[in-house]
Amino acid sequence: MNIWFLTSEFPPDYGGGIGMYVDNAARMMAEAGHKVKVIVRDAKETMTETVNPNLEIYRFLHMQGSVYETLGYWTALSYQYAEEVIHLINTTEEKPDIIEVQDYNAIGYYLMLKKWQHEPSLKDIPIVMHLHTPTFELDKVNQAPRFKFPNYWIGQMEKFCMVAADALLSPSQFLKDQIQHISPNNQIRVINLPYELDDYQEGYTRNFDDNTFLYFGRSEYRKGVQQMIKGAARLWDQGYEFKLKLIGGDTYFHPRARNLGEFLQERYKKYIDQGKLIFKAAIPPKDLNPEILKAKAVIIPSLYENFPYSCLTSMWLGAPMLVSKSGGQAEMVGEEQKAGLIFDWGKEGDFENKLLEYIKMDQASLISKSQHSHERIRQLCNVEANLEMRINYFKEVIAQHKLAPKEVFPTLLQVPKKPIHKEITSEKGLLSIIIPYYNLGKHLEETLDSALKNDYQNFEIIIVNDGTNDEYSLEVLNRYRHSELIRIIDIPNGGLANARNVGALESKGEYITFLDADDLIENSFYERSVKLLDSYKNVSFVYCWLQYFENSTFVWPTFNTELPYFLGANMLSAFAVVRREEFLNFGLNMDKMEYGLEDYAGWLSMVMNGCVGISIPEKLVRYRVRSDSMSRQFNPDMLLYLRDYMSHQHKELYDKHSVELFNLIDANGPGYLWNNPSLSYPPVGYTYPNATLNSTVTDPTAQKQELMRIANSKWGQRLIRIVFKLRLHRIFK
């Protein structure tokens, strides 16, 4: 079997359990004779490393390509992963039988999206998502601002991947139970992690004389470190003598606006001074293993955990375990608790009671737990058995993939489809291209040329002349009155919404699309959109990214329609290809929105009635930015009025999602400022009223994302252009 792994981390660069798992699984499968390729981002270069005849590591230089100018880091990285994988498939003879990708930060998002949108190279290759612990769960437990962009959107991308993957795999039953509801129709298979510790295959020596309890891992709220120290302090204050040693790095804790470990060291300084509480920085595994062997017991106090390697390693070395029930560590220890003790954070004092039980435990009982710990983990995570389970599962997924037809596009939009109340007669397969026209003679020829050259040849063009009164524009329009491919409908001036509605009512096609008389489309847009509508019965409209031109070079990346985000900000332009029957039943533009946003209101109405919209993540429409365009006339008061009116027209939808929408606006500023949830908000220059914010960011990942956000922002781009224009960059060279 040929197996490809997609991971964001891999040795020698470790970030956590993901890299360790991929390393172990890849080597295990390669040693069993399977061809394995690991695909991982790299900060230095693009290179291929051949570890052995069956194992190859492909490292690609990340942050390459214009997509990083459009999307936030993790979203752009997902896009680059998709491009790298497709390129590798198209340039190699040994194509993968199956691809496994991590859930964390949704690096498989665009790969899955492209597969569902008929990318030829991915057609016959199933994609399995391995669940480690997704961002949307981490942020919730870590008390992070989980509605703040881009983390909120990364979480939504992870959820889409769960729905879109051909199969889902989790190491623990705990994680399956926590997140199965995200994708109820895509059942998660539980297979524990494979594990071997080569340096200690032939045994080890334990010493229980030292009354020291060990925790190793990050100082992270989710890991239960704060609660663990608080419980230990209660016992110290009661006079019990023991030591608690913490080894590992620190993490940023949002509620305190500082690193959690620093905060805990200050709060519990007196116990540190007394030598009872010991903090040590992260150390290499070879130095960590002796610490495990010396400890009386290893504590895994997590509030939420999957299948932690800290527990795997400790049990392999025969450590008696003290673990919380909130994670796979409890599954490792087992319900009988022969390998250790399990406590429940939900029971007051349960941790202290179990810790006290260890403090008082005799040598014979400790040795018994050590032996059971050693034996259980070797049986639970046996490499040979694990390999057989995984390969059999992969074969099952591949066989199912060949049989299962894909007729329903994966979506997070959980709105029941309303029945059509008025049946519409249309010509099967015909696309009606509707062009509202008002005094745009200067651009009409170029727009029509763009439409006529599109690859989908079963179409009609309808120009709705909305009371044009400019002589030149009338002259240009009259040149097309006798064209067989173009039909012109003359109406009194009634505004853009009315013109679009008239065109939709007068059209004949099964599908309709709108094209403003000064904009352009790429040749493939209509054909690809119709193919998606023909393929998926639950999809009602298809759109794409927008490339601005003339007075702007901005790219608007659009995403699949999703609530509640769509209630706060528009997710697509008017230039969608839509089922005509559903548009006429649910999506007619509101004439009363005379100042703008009429298309936005129409798409929202369709969504409210259960219509699904999807985005092709490519720049297939070119949007002309004119100094006199309608959108240039917007002002804050106008926008507030339009959004007020629109929210009352869709009150049922806004009421249903009011709590989430409140949190999104609270975290990111007014919805009318959003246009790209993969970036941080509020935008540069916006400040929260009546609030002082601590702008210091100490987390390195957050620092990088913040710099990327600033560089990608409109003001950041302007600043960069000024710096280079004035040659100020030479100062910093």
Protein Blocks (a to p, Z undefined) as FASTA:
>chain_A
ZZddddfbdcfbdfbjmlmmmmmmmmmmmmnopacddddddfkbccdddfblkbccdddd
ehiajklmmmcfklmmmmmmmmmmmmmmmmcfbdcfbdcddfeholmmmmmmmmmnopak
lmmmccddddfbdfklmmmmnopafkbcfklmmmmmmmmmmmmpmbdcdfbfklmmmmmm
mmmmlccdddddddddfklmnoccddfkbccdcdeddddfklommmmmmmmmmmmmnopa
cddddeddddddfklopafklmmmmmmmmmmmnomaccdddddfklmmmmmmmpmbdcdf
bfbdcbdfklmmmmmnopacdddfbbjklmmnopnlmnbccddfklghklmmmmmmmmmp
cfklmmmmmmmmmmmmmmmmgmklmmmmmmmmmmmmmmmmmmmccfbccdfbdcdddddf
bdcdddehiacdddddehilkmmmmmmmmmmmpmblbdcdddddehiabfklmmmmmmmm
mgfkbccdddddebjklmmmmmmmmpmbfbdcdddfkbccdfklmmmmmmmmmmpmkbmb
dcdddddehjacbdcdddddddfklmmpccbdfkbcddfklmmmmmgccfklmngoklmm
mmmmmmmnopacddddbdfbccdddfkbmklmpcfklmmmmmmmmmmmmmmmmmmmmmmm
mmmmmmnopfklgcbfkbccddehiacehiacdfbdfbfklmmmmmmmmmmpmklmmmmm
mmmmnommmmmZZ
